[in-house]
């Protein structure tokens, strides 16, 4: 069942496919796009290319294979499909991010049974310089969490330090996990919890590394990033209502946030980035693992019902999320590692 948006979104015009590279760059910043490829039915992550103006990388989240797609925002069409060799059979790919090393990081980090797998994987490969269907050799990294297995859908690579972060997905104990300074392909990479978060489905760093934006089904917030941590309670982002809100990334120039969702012919919605607050006020530090917020205080990343949605929309959204959750739970079976 295809769901219509409950809140107004920006009306955007997609430039024709014959636009020049400069026009495609403008399109990626000023407008959203609709993913036209019928093979992309469960777009679960987004990453803006740095070397191909107006191109966004995405992937399905399960039952597809070791594939990553490059989508031209000017047309919504797939301009390349990358097949990952050496990655085995992905279980539940949920996120993609581009690192400062020019490599794409793909997070096979989903676990719908919340701890049924004692390890997950990250795949890494150089962003192709030419846009064409190609098979590449991917590095595979084994990941474990210091405090036990968990479900996650958000993977973010810091654009300056290159450090990898994962945000787990839980309504009562979600957290931000920091990977080692450098990933090792020969051993296990232990990710350690560094902050508490609400139910997060994706996240992205701004191109300069100064902000971290996180989204859930019913909220989106942007946090200043200082000393390797999100700071304060963040600033609300007027994210669109999307029935299966799964992805977010910044445009290559950092002026726009791009919000995506699952579903056939899914829409990627562009939201202009607000200037950073300059009143000089310091927000309180985020709660540390195990900390209890003061009475009446919001959680470290804002209340789950935050964002630009009314209470009525949030109630309907909860019901929708439950339907999707049940469908996905019965559709998937844990695969052997």
C-alpha positions in Angstrom: 0.0 0.0 0.0 1.4 3.4 -1.0 1.0 6.1 1.6 0.4 9.8 0.8 2.3 12.4 2.7 0.5 13.9 5.7 2.3 17.2 5.8 3.2 19.6 3.0 6.5 19.2 1.3 8.4 21.5 -1.0 7.1 21.4 -4.6 10.2 20.6 -6.6 11.0 20.4 -10.3 13.4 17.8 -11.7 15.6 19.1 -14.6 15.6 17.1 -17.8 18.2 14.4 -18.4 20.0 16.5 -21.0 21.1 19.1 -18.4 24.8 19.9 -18.2 26.8 18.9 -15.1 26.4 22.3 -13.6 22.6 22.1 -14.0 22.6 18.6 -12.4 24.5 20.0 -9.5 21.9 22.7 -9.1 19.2 20.1 -9.3 20.7 18.0 -6.5 20.8 21.1 -4.3 17.5 22.7 -5.1 15.1 19.8 -5.7 14.3 16.3 -4.8 13.8 13.4 -7.2 11.9 10.2 -7.6 13.8 6.9 -7.9 12.7 5.4 -11.2 14.5 2.1 -11.2 12.0 -0.7 -10.5 14.8 -2.8 -9.0 15.1 -0.3 -6.2 12.1 -1.2 -4.1 13.5 -0.7 -0.6 15.9 2.2 -0.8 17.4 2.2 2.7 20.4 4.6 2.5 21.6 7.6 0.6 25.1 9.1 0.0 25.9 12.1 -2.2 28.7 11.5 -4.7 31.6 13.9 -4.5 33.0 13.2 -8.0 29.7 12.9 -10.0 27.6 16.0 -9.6 24.0 15.4 -8.7 24.4 11.6 -8.3 23.3 9.7 -5.1 24.3 6.2 -4.1 21.6 3.9 -2.7 20.8 0.2 -2.1 18.0 -2.1 -1.2 17.9 -3.3 2.4 17.4 -7.0 1.9 16.7 -9.8 -0.6 18.5 -8.1 -3.4 22.1 -9.1 -3.5 25.5 -7.3 -3.2 24.4 -4.3 -5.2 24.8 -0.5 -4.9 23.1 1.8 -7.3 24.0 5.3 -8.6 20.9 7.4 -9.2 21.1 10.7 -11.2 18.9 13.3 -9.4 18.2 15.1 -12.6 16.3 12.2 -14.0 15.8 9.7 -11.2 17.3 7.0 -13.4 20.0 4.6 -12.4 23.3 5.4 -14.1 25.4 2.6 -12.6 24.9 -0.6 -10.6 28.0 -1.8 -8.7 28.2 -5.5 -7.8 30.3 -6.1 -4.7 32.6 -9.1 -5.1 34.1 -10.7 -1.9 31.1 -9.6 0.2 29.4 -12.9 0.4 25.7 -12.8 0.8 24.5 -9.6 2.6 21.9 -10.2 5.3 20.3 -6.8 5.9 22.0 -3.8 4.3 20.7 -0.6 5.9 23.1 2.3 5.3 25.7 3.8 3.1 28.2 6.6 3.6 31.1 8.2 1.8 34.4 8.6 3.7 37.1 11.2 3.2 39.2 8.5 1.6 36.9 8.6 -1.4 35.5 5.1 -0.5 31.9 4.1 0.0 31.1 2.3 3.2 28.0 0.0 3.1 26.5 -1.1 6.4 25.1 -4.7 6.6 24.0 -3.9 10.1 20.3 -4.6 10.3 19.0 -7.3 12.8 15.3 -7.3 13.0 15.4 -9.9 15.8 17.4 -7.5 17.9 20.4 -9.5 18.8 20.1 -12.7 16.9 23.5 -12.2 15.2 26.6 -11.7 17.3 28.3 -9.8 14.5 27.5 -7.7 11.5 29.5 -6.4 8.6 30.7 -3.2 6.8 31.8 -3.4 3.2 34.1 -0.8 1.7 35.1 0.0 -1.9 36.4 3.1 -3.9 33.7 5.3 -5.4 33.9 4.4 -9.2 35.3 7.2 -11.3 33.2 6.1 -14.3 29.5 5.6 -14.1 28.8 2.2 -15.6 27.7 -1.2 -14.4 30.8 -2.8 -12.9 31.9 -5.4 -10.4 34.4 -4.3 -7.7 36.3 -6.1 -5.0 35.1 -4.9 -1.7 36.8 -5.2 1.7 34.7 -6.8 4.4 34.9 -5.8 8.1 33.4 -7.8 10.9 31.8 -5.6 13.6 30.7 -6.4 17.2 29.3 -4.1 19.8 31.0 -3.9 23.2 27.7 -4.2 25.0 26.1 -7.0 23.0 24.4 -7.5 19.7 21.7 -5.1 18.5 19.7 -3.9 15.6 20.9 -0.8 13.7 20.1 1.1 10.5 22.4 4.1 10.6 26.1 4.2 9.6 28.0 7.5 9.3 31.6 8.1 8.3 33.1 11.4 9.6 34.2 13.4 6.6 37.3 14.7 8.3 38.6 11.9 10.7 37.3 9.0 8.7 36.0 7.4 11.8 32.9 5.1 11.5 29.8 5.5 13.7 26.7 3.3 14.0 23.4 4.3 15.6 21.4 1.4 17.0 17.6 1.3 16.6 15.6 0.9 19.8 12.7 2.7 21.3 14.2 2.6 24.8 17.9 2.1 24.7 19.2 3.3 21.3 22.8 4.5 21.2 25.6 6.0 19.1 28.5 3.6 18.7 32.1 4.6 17.8 34.3 2.3 15.8 38.1 2.0 16.2 40.3 4.7 14.7 40.9 2.4 11.7 38.9 -0.6 10.6 40.7 -3.9 10.4 39.8 -6.4 7.8 41.7 -9.2 9.6 40.1 -9.0 13.0 36.9 -8.0 14.8 36.1 -4.3 15.0 34.6 -3.5 18.4 32.2 -0.5 18.4 31.7 1.2 21.8 28.7 3.2 22.9 29.4 6.9 23.3 25.9 8.5 23.6 22.2 7.7 24.0 19.8 8.2 21.1 16.2 7.7 20.3 14.8 5.4 17.5 17.2 6.2 14.6 16.8 4.9 11.1 19.6 6.9 9.4 22.1 9.7 9.9 24.6 11.8 8.1 27.5 14.2 8.8 27.6 17.6 7.1 30.4 17.8 4.5 32.6 19.9 6.9 32.0 17.4 9.8 30.6 20.1 12.1 27.1 18.7 12.3 25.4 15.3 12.6 21.8 14.9 11.4 19.7 12.0 12.6 16.3 10.9 11.5 13.7 8.4 12.8 10.2 7.6 11.6 8.7 10.6 13.3 11.6 13.1 13.9 14.8 14.6 12.5 17.3 16.7 14.5 20.7 18.2 13.8 23.4 18.3 16.5 26.7 20.2 16.7 29.5 17.7 16.5 32.3 18.5 19.0 35.1 16.4 20.4 33.8 13.3 18.7 30.3 13.5 20.2 26.9 15.1 19.4 26.3 18.1 21.6 23.2 19.2 23.4 19.6 18.3 22.4 20.0 19.3 18.8 17.9 21.5 16.5 14.6 20.3 15.0 14.6 19.7 11.2 11.4 20.1 9.2 11.6 16.7 7.7 8.8 15.4 5.5 6.4 12.7 6.6 7.3 9.5 4.7 5.6 6.2 5.4 8.8 4.2 5.7 11.4 6.9 6.5 14.7 5.2 6.0 17.4 7.5 4.8 19.0 10.9 5.0 22.2 12.6 3.5 23.5 16.0 2.8 23.9 17.3 -0.7 27.6 17.5 -1.8 27.8 21.2 -1.0 26.0 20.8 2.4 23.2 23.2 1.6 20.4 20.7 1.5 19.3 17.6 3.4 17.9 14.8 1.2 15.3 12.5 2.9 14.4 9.2 1.3 12.1 6.3 2.0 11.4 2.7 1.0 8.8 1.7 -1.7 8.6 1.5 -5.4 9.2 4.9 -7.2 10.0 6.4 -3.8 10.5 10.1 -3.5 13.7 11.8 -2.2 12.7 15.1 -0.6 15.0 18.1 -0.4 15.0 20.3 2.7 17.3 23.4 2.9 19.7 23.4 5.7 19.1 26.1 8.3 22.1 28.3 9.3 23.7 27.2 12.5 22.5 29.0 15.6 24.7 32.0 16.5 23.3 33.2 19.8 26.3 31.9 21.7 24.2 29.9 24.1 25.6 26.5 25.0 23.3 23.6 25.0 23.6 21.0 27.8 25.8 18.0 27.1 24.2 14.9 25.7 23.3 12.1 28.2 26.0 9.5 28.6 25.2 5.8 28.6 23.3 4.9 31.7 22.5 8.5 32.6 19.0 9.4 33.7 17.5 12.7 32.3 16.2 15.2 34.8 12.5 15.1 35.5 10.6 16.6 32.6 13.6 16.9 30.4 13.6 15.6 26.8 15.9 12.7 25.8 19.4 13.5 24.6 18.2 13.6 21.0 14.8 15.1 21.6 11.5 13.3 22.1 10.7 10.6 19.5 7.5 12.5 18.6 9.6 15.6 17.7 9.9 17.1 14.3 7.3 18.8 12.3 4.4 16.4 12.8 1.1 17.0 14.6 0.0 14.6 17.4 -2.7 13.1 15.1 -0.1 12.4 12.4 2.2 10.9 14.9 -0.5 8.5 16.1 -1.2 7.4 12.5 2.5 7.1 11.9 2.9 4.8 14.9 0.2 2.5 13.4 1.8 2.6 10.0 5.2 1.8 11.5 3.7 -1.2 13.3 2.2 -2.5 10.1 5.5 -2.1 8.2 7.3 -3.7 11.2 5.1 -6.8 11.2 5.3 -7.2 7.5 9.1 -7.0 7.5 9.4 -9.3 10.5 7.4 -12.0 8.8 8.9 -11.4 5.4 12.5 -11.9 6.6 14.1 -14.9 8.1 17.5 -14.8 9.8 20.2 -16.0 7.5 23.1 -18.1 8.5 26.5 -16.2 8.7 
